[in-house]
Amino acid sequence: MSKKESFLVNRVKSVGYAFKGAVYLVRTEASIKIQVFCAIAVTIAGFYYDISKTEWLFQIAFIGLVMSLEGINTAIEYIADFIHPDRHETIGKIKDIAAGAVFIAAVSAAIAALVIYIPKIF
């Protein structure tokens, strides 16, 4: 019987696995690269236009939401392709729905960015 690892060791390992997954996502998925570029751009804009703490909170929340959903969408695509590698109508719907969730979050984030930055630009 092997010795059970401590709670702390398990948490450190979990964070390591999560970090590895995030790095893999950024390295391999074009869509998340676009999201990272957008996140960097609005972060620079936030410093340039000196946005408020509340605006920063919304901006950070939307960045996290969109990038997290992009990761979930990618995981769903991998699972769907693993389960049914050939083209399948239901798998296609599942993948479209997951992509639609990312789209909704991205549009919401873009609208929030417009609300924050249009008054500052004009």
N, CA, C and O of each residue as an XYZ file, in Angstrom:
488
protein
N       0.842     -1.179      0.000
C       0.000      0.000      0.000
C       0.892      1.248      0.000
O       1.791      1.378      0.830
N       0.627      2.176     -0.956
C       1.456      3.374     -1.037
C       0.973      4.430     -0.052
O      -0.204      4.488      0.304
N       1.907      5.256      0.373
C       1.585      6.316      1.313
C       0.762      7.389      0.596
O       1.105      7.808     -0.510
N      -0.314      7.824      1.227
C      -1.184      8.846      0.648
C      -0.488     10.202      0.764
O       0.048     10.561      1.812
N      -0.513     10.949     -0.355
C       0.124     12.266     -0.354
C      -0.729     13.261      0.430
O      -1.944     13.105      0.546
N      -0.078     14.270      0.954
C      -0.783     15.266      1.755
C      -1.678     16.143      0.875
O      -1.523     16.208     -0.344
N      -2.602     16.800      1.531
C      -3.513     17.718      0.851
C      -2.722     18.781      0.093
O      -3.030     19.088     -1.059
N      -1.709     19.337      0.740
C      -0.913     20.401      0.124
C      -0.178     19.897     -1.120
O      -0.158     20.583     -2.142
N       0.412     18.732     -1.048
C       1.113     18.158     -2.200
C       0.134     17.944     -3.353
O       0.459     18.230     -4.505
N      -1.057     17.446     -3.049
C      -2.074     17.252     -4.083
C      -2.505     18.575     -4.712
O      -2.717     18.646     -5.922
N      -2.634     19.619     -3.899
C      -3.027     20.931     -4.436
C      -1.929     21.486     -5.339
O      -2.223     22.026     -6.405
N      -0.683     21.362     -4.932
C       0.438     21.839     -5.749
C       0.467     21.097     -7.082
O       0.679     21.707     -8.130
N       0.256     19.790     -7.045
C       0.210     19.008     -8.279
C      -0.942     19.462     -9.164
O      -0.781     19.579    -10.379
N      -2.109     19.719     -8.565
C      -3.272     20.164     -9.326
C      -3.006     21.490    -10.031
O      -3.368     21.671    -11.194
N      -2.373     22.408     -9.319
C      -2.033     23.696     -9.931
C      -1.046     23.483    -11.076
O      -1.145     24.136    -12.115
N      -0.111     22.585    -10.887
C       0.850     22.269    -11.952
C       0.164     21.720    -13.190
O       0.495     22.107    -14.311
N      -0.797     20.815    -12.994
C      -1.539     20.262    -14.128
C      -2.359     21.350    -14.819
O      -2.425     21.397    -16.047
N      -2.980     22.218    -14.035
C      -3.782     23.304    -14.606
C      -2.905     24.260    -15.414
O      -3.285     24.686    -16.504
N      -1.738     24.592    -14.877
C      -0.812     25.476    -15.588
C      -0.357     24.821    -16.893
O      -0.293     25.471    -17.937
N      -0.043     23.530    -16.820
C       0.359     22.786    -18.015
C      -0.747     22.830    -19.070
O      -0.465     23.017    -20.254
N      -1.985     22.661    -18.654
C      -3.119     22.724    -19.571
C      -3.280     24.098    -20.193
O      -3.560     24.211    -21.386
N      -3.106     25.148    -19.395
C      -3.218     26.516    -19.915
C      -2.123     26.802    -20.940
O      -2.388     27.400    -21.983
N      -0.904     26.378    -20.647
C       0.204     26.570    -21.580
C      -0.052     25.812    -22.869
O       0.177     26.344    -23.955
N      -0.526     24.571    -22.764
C      -0.845     23.768    -23.945
C      -1.915     24.465    -24.788
O      -1.813     24.522    -26.013
N      -2.927     24.986    -24.124
C      -4.006     25.679    -24.813
C      -3.471     26.874    -25.605
O      -3.796     27.040    -26.780
N      -2.653     27.701    -24.961
C      -2.122     28.892    -25.617
C      -1.167     28.525    -26.760
O      -1.133     29.204    -27.787
N      -0.413     27.480    -26.583
C       0.550     27.076    -27.624
C      -0.114     26.440    -28.840
O       0.406     26.550    -29.950
N      -1.240     25.784    -28.653
C      -1.787     24.962    -29.740
C      -3.054     25.500    -30.384
O      -3.388     25.083    -31.493
N      -3.767     26.402    -29.740
C      -5.066     26.833    -30.263
C      -5.021     28.270    -30.768
O      -4.721     29.199    -30.018
N      -5.327     28.436    -32.058
C      -5.313     29.765    -32.680
C      -6.312     30.705    -32.022
O      -6.021     31.887    -31.839
N      -7.489     30.192    -31.664
C      -8.525     31.046    -31.092
C      -8.094     31.645    -29.752
O      -8.398     32.805    -29.475
N      -7.404     30.888    -28.932
C      -6.962     31.436    -27.645
C      -5.826     32.436    -27.854
O      -5.675     33.376    -27.074
N      -5.036     32.235    -28.895
C      -3.985     33.224    -29.211
C      -4.609     34.574    -29.541
O      -4.090     35.617    -29.146
N      -5.728     34.552    -30.269
C      -6.445     35.791    -30.566
C      -6.964     36.413    -29.276
O      -6.883     37.628    -29.091
N      -7.498     35.580    -28.383
C      -8.019     36.081    -27.104
C      -6.896     36.685    -26.251
O      -7.090     37.709    -25.597
N      -5.735     36.049    -26.264
C      -4.588     36.588    -25.508
C      -4.178     37.936    -26.084
O      -3.903     38.875    -25.337
N      -4.136     38.036    -27.417
C      -3.801     39.308    -28.061
C      -4.797     40.394    -27.645
O      -4.394     41.501    -27.289
N      -6.094     40.080    -27.689
C      -7.118     41.042    -27.285
C      -6.967     41.429    -25.816
O      -7.123     42.597    -25.461
N      -6.665     40.452    -24.965
C      -6.479     40.720    -23.537
C      -5.306     41.671    -23.311
O      -5.391     42.591    -22.497
N      -4.221     41.444    -24.029
C      -3.057     42.328    -23.906
C      -3.400     43.728    -24.405
O      -3.029     44.723    -23.782
N      -4.107     43.802    -25.527
C      -4.475     45.098    -26.098
C      -5.346     45.909    -25.146
O      -5.083     47.091    -24.926
N      -6.396     45.279    -24.570
C      -7.264     46.047    -23.670
C      -6.566     46.340    -22.341
O      -6.895     47.324    -21.679
N      -5.624     45.514    -21.947
C      -4.857     45.810    -20.729
C      -3.989     47.045    -20.947
O      -3.924     47.923    -20.088
N      -3.327     47.108    -22.087
C      -2.535     48.304    -22.424
C      -3.448     49.528    -22.492
O      -3.108     50.593    -21.977
N      -4.613     49.368    -23.133
C      -5.573     50.475    -23.215
C      -6.034     50.900    -21.824
O      -6.219     52.088    -21.560
N      -6.217     49.926    -20.939
C      -6.633     50.250    -19.582
C      -5.631     51.133    -18.860
O      -6.013     52.072    -18.161
N      -4.355     50.835    -19.027
C      -3.317     51.689    -18.421
C      -3.260     53.048    -19.113
O      -3.135     54.079    -18.452
N      -3.350     53.049    -20.419
C      -3.262     54.298    -21.193
C      -4.398     55.244    -20.835
O      -4.173     56.436    -20.624
N      -5.626     54.715    -20.765
C      -6.791     55.551    -20.487
C      -7.116     55.653    -19.001
O      -8.110     56.272    -18.620
N      -6.279     55.046    -18.163
C      -6.427     55.134    -16.712
C      -7.853     54.798    -16.269
O      -8.530     55.605    -15.632
N      -8.288     53.594    -16.621
C      -9.652     53.182    -16.285
C      -9.792     52.992    -14.775
O      -8.809     52.778    -14.066
N     -11.023     53.074    -14.307
C     -11.302     52.984    -12.861
C     -11.142     51.547    -12.362
O     -11.032     50.608    -13.150
N     -11.133     51.399    -11.042
C     -11.057     50.060    -10.445
C     -12.229     49.194    -10.881
O     -12.060     48.013    -11.181
N     -13.411     49.783    -10.914
C     -14.596     49.035    -11.347
C     -14.448     48.590    -12.802
O     -14.768     47.450    -13.137
N     -13.973     49.472    -13.655
C     -13.754     49.121    -15.062
C     -12.708     48.016    -15.193
O     -12.850     47.117    -16.022
N     -11.657     48.085    -14.372
C     -10.644     47.018    -14.368
C     -11.277     45.685    -13.978
O     -10.997     44.655    -14.591
N     -12.132     45.711    -12.954
C     -12.774     44.473    -12.506
C     -13.620     43.850    -13.615
O     -13.570     42.641    -13.840
N     -14.396     44.688    -14.306
C     -15.191     44.163    -15.418
C     -14.292     43.640    -16.532
O     -14.541     42.573    -17.093
N     -13.268     44.384    -16.841
C     -12.357     43.975    -17.913
C     -11.681     42.648    -17.575
O     -11.628     41.746    -18.411
N     -11.171     42.529    -16.368
C     -10.510     41.288    -15.939
C     -11.503     40.127    -15.928
O     -11.175     39.020    -16.355
N     -12.711     40.381    -15.443
C     -13.732     39.322    -15.396
C     -14.072     38.836    -16.802
O     -14.192     37.633    -17.031
N     -14.225     39.762    -17.738
C     -14.544     39.349    -19.109
C     -13.377     38.629    -19.769
O     -13.585     37.657    -20.495
N     -12.169     39.086    -19.531
C     -11.004     38.372    -20.075
C     -10.988     36.941    -19.545
O     -10.825     35.991    -20.310
N     -11.157     36.795    -18.245
C     -11.173     35.463    -17.643
C     -12.307     34.607    -18.162
O     -12.119     33.421    -18.433
N     -13.495     35.202    -18.302
C     -14.651     34.462    -18.788
C     -14.422     33.946    -20.212
O     -14.622     32.764    -20.489
N     -14.003     34.834    -21.103
C     -13.817     34.444    -22.504
C     -12.712     33.396    -22.634
O     -12.878     32.405    -23.346
N     -11.600     33.606    -21.959
C     -10.493     32.655    -22.082
C     -10.835     31.314    -21.434
O     -10.443     30.264    -21.945
N     -11.555     31.337    -20.325
C     -11.975     30.083    -19.687
C     -12.939     29.305    -20.576
O     -12.804     28.093    -20.741
N     -13.909     30.009    -21.144
C     -14.849     29.340    -22.041
C     -14.147     28.807    -23.282
O     -14.517     27.755    -23.802
N     -13.152     29.517    -23.752
C     -12.374     29.038    -24.902
C     -11.684     27.722    -24.548
O     -11.631     26.803    -25.366
N     -11.162     27.636    -23.337
C     -10.543     26.390    -22.885
C     -11.552     25.266    -22.763
O     -11.275     24.137    -23.170
N     -12.716     25.558    -22.209
C     -13.767     24.544    -22.084
C     -14.228     24.100    -23.469
O     -14.439     22.911    -23.705
N     -14.383     25.050    -24.377
C     -14.773     24.722    -25.742
C     -13.753     23.783    -26.390
O     -14.128     22.813    -27.048
N     -12.493     24.068    -26.208
C     -11.441     23.217    -26.773
C     -11.505     21.819    -26.164
O     -11.369     20.824    -26.876
N     -11.713     21.741    -24.848
C     -11.820     20.431    -24.197
C     -13.019     19.653    -24.732
O     -12.920     18.449    -24.971
N     -14.134     20.324    -24.917
C     -15.325     19.668    -25.474
C     -15.036     19.153    -26.879
O     -15.444     18.045    -27.229
N     -14.338     19.945    -27.683
C     -13.985     19.505    -29.038
C     -13.103     18.258    -29.003
O     -13.317     17.322    -29.773
N     -12.122     18.247    -28.118
C     -11.245     17.074    -27.991
C     -12.038     15.831    -27.569
O     -11.861     14.750    -28.131
N     -12.905     16.000    -26.582
C     -13.715     14.866    -26.120
C     -14.618     14.370    -27.240
O     -14.720     13.167    -27.480
N     -15.271     15.304    -27.924
C     -16.193     14.927    -28.999
C     -15.452     14.189    -30.115
O     -15.938     13.181    -30.629
N     -14.279     14.693    -30.485
C     -13.491     14.039    -31.539
C     -12.986     12.671    -31.090
O     -12.865     11.757    -31.905
N     -12.695     12.527    -29.809
C     -12.237     11.241    -29.271
C     -13.379     10.216    -29.298
O     -13.195      9.060    -29.681
N     -14.557     10.678    -28.881
C     -15.711      9.778    -28.818
C     -16.165      9.375    -30.216
O     -16.487      8.213    -30.465
N     -16.186     10.347    -31.123
C     -16.690     10.069    -32.476
C     -15.818     10.814    -33.483
O     -16.148     11.935    -33.869
N     -14.698     10.202    -33.920
C     -13.754     10.880    -34.812
C     -14.337     11.233    -36.191
O     -13.891     12.191    -36.823
N     -15.323     10.467    -36.652
C     -15.935     10.758    -37.950
C     -16.973     11.869    -37.796
O     -17.451     12.153    -36.698
N     -17.300     12.480    -38.916
C     -18.321     13.529    -38.899
C     -19.651     12.928    -38.422
O     -20.081     11.871    -38.882
N     -20.289     13.650    -37.474
C     -21.547     13.172    -36.909
C     -22.415     14.389    -36.588
O     -21.931     15.361    -36.008
N     -23.675     14.338    -36.957
C     -24.558     15.491    -36.804
C     -24.673     15.946    -35.346
O     -24.583     17.141    -35.066
N     -24.865     15.026    -34.434
C     -25.029     15.393    -33.027
C     -23.729     15.945    -32.441
O     -23.745     16.924    -31.695
N     -22.618     15.319    -32.779
C     -21.317     15.846    -32.314
C     -21.110     17.258    -32.853
O     -20.605     18.131    -32.146
N     -21.501     17.479    -34.105
C     -21.402     18.815    -34.695
C     -22.225     19.838    -33.930
O     -21.775     20.963    -33.714
N     -23.423     19.457    -33.522
C     -24.277     20.363    -32.738
C     -23.633     20.677    -31.391
O     -23.636     21.823    -30.942
N     -23.084     19.650    -30.757
C     -22.423     19.845    -29.457
C     -21.277     20.845    -29.599
O     -21.141     21.763    -28.790
N     -20.464     20.660    -30.621
C     -19.327     21.555    -30.838
C     -19.794     22.976    -31.175
O     -19.197     23.953    -30.725
N     -20.866     23.083    -31.968
C     -21.403     24.402    -32.308
C     -21.933     25.125    -31.075
O     -21.733     26.330    -30.922
N     -22.607     24.386    -30.199
C     -23.147     24.990    -28.977
C     -22.012     25.495    -28.089
O     -22.091     26.599    -27.550
N     -20.959     24.695    -27.936
C     -19.812     25.122    -27.122
C     -19.159     26.364    -27.724
O     -18.804     27.297    -27.005
N     -19.004     26.368    -29.044
C     -18.432     27.547    -29.711
C     -19.362     28.747    -29.562
O     -18.898     29.879    -29.426
N     -20.672     28.506    -29.588
C     -21.635     29.578    -29.406
C     -21.522     30.230    -28.039
O     -21.702     31.441    -27.910
N     -21.227     29.437    -27.021
C     -21.041     29.989    -25.675
C     -19.849     30.939    -25.641
O     -19.909     31.994    -25.010
N     -18.773     30.567    -26.315
C     -17.600     31.449    -26.401
C     -17.976     32.727    -27.147
O     -17.593     33.824    -26.742
N     -18.726     32.578    -28.235
C     -19.152     33.723    -29.037
C     -19.973     34.708    -28.207
O     -19.748     35.917    -28.268
N     -20.921     34.190    -27.435
C     -21.745     35.058    -26.587
C     -20.879     35.831    -25.599
O     -21.058     37.037    -25.424
N     -19.945     35.145    -24.956
C     -19.056     35.812    -23.997
C     -18.171     36.840    -24.697
O     -17.950     37.929    -24.166
N     -17.664     36.507    -25.880
C     -16.780     37.422    -26.608
C     -17.539     38.679    -27.048
O     -17.006     39.785    -26.961
N     -18.769     38.514    -27.516
C     -19.580     39.673    -27.902
C     -19.873     40.534    -26.673
O     -19.797     41.761    -26.739
N     -20.206     39.897    -25.565
C     -20.450     40.639    -24.319
C     -19.202     41.398    -23.891
O     -19.289     42.546    -23.456
N     -18.046     40.760    -24.012
C     -16.780     41.417    -23.656
C     -16.513     42.603    -24.572
O     -16.062     43.653    -24.115
N     -16.788     42.441    -25.856
C     -16.571     43.537    -26.807
C     -17.494     44.717    -26.485
O     -17.073     45.872    -26.548
N     -18.735     44.427    -26.144
C     -19.677     45.492    -25.775
C     -19.207     46.204    -24.514
O     -19.249     47.431    -24.435
N     -18.758     45.429    -23.527
C     -18.231     46.037    -22.298
C     -17.026     46.926    -22.612
O     -16.894     48.013    -22.048
N     -16.154     46.473    -23.502
C     -14.985     47.276    -23.886
C     -15.430     48.577    -24.548
O     -14.861     49.636    -24.285
N     -16.439     48.498    -25.399
C     -16.954     49.718    -26.034
C     -17.523     50.672    -24.987
O     -17.294     51.879    -25.063
N     -18.260     50.144    -24.012
C     -18.832     50.980    -22.950
C     -17.715     51.661    -22.155
O     -17.838     52.825    -21.774
N     -16.637     50.936    -21.909
C     -15.522     51.498    -21.140
C     -14.739     52.514    -21.960
O     -14.431     53.597    -21.463
N     -14.412     52.182    -23.211
C     -13.427     52.970    -23.958
C     -13.985     54.043    -24.877
O     -13.291     55.030    -25.124
N     -15.188     53.908    -25.393
C     -15.710     54.941    -26.307
C     -15.759     56.314    -25.625
O     -15.328     57.297    -26.228
N     -16.264     56.416    -24.398
C     -16.264     57.749    -23.770
C     -14.850     58.310    -23.535
O     -14.661     59.526    -23.522
N     -13.889     57.451    -23.355
C     -12.522     57.906    -23.104
C     -11.828     58.313    -24.403
O     -11.002     59.226    -24.410
N     -12.163     57.638    -25.495
C     -11.542     57.943    -26.788
C     -12.135     59.201    -27.396
O     -11.423     60.012    -27.988
N     -13.471     59.361    -27.243
C     -14.137     60.509    -27.867
C     -14.486     61.502    -26.816
O     -15.056     62.549    -27.122
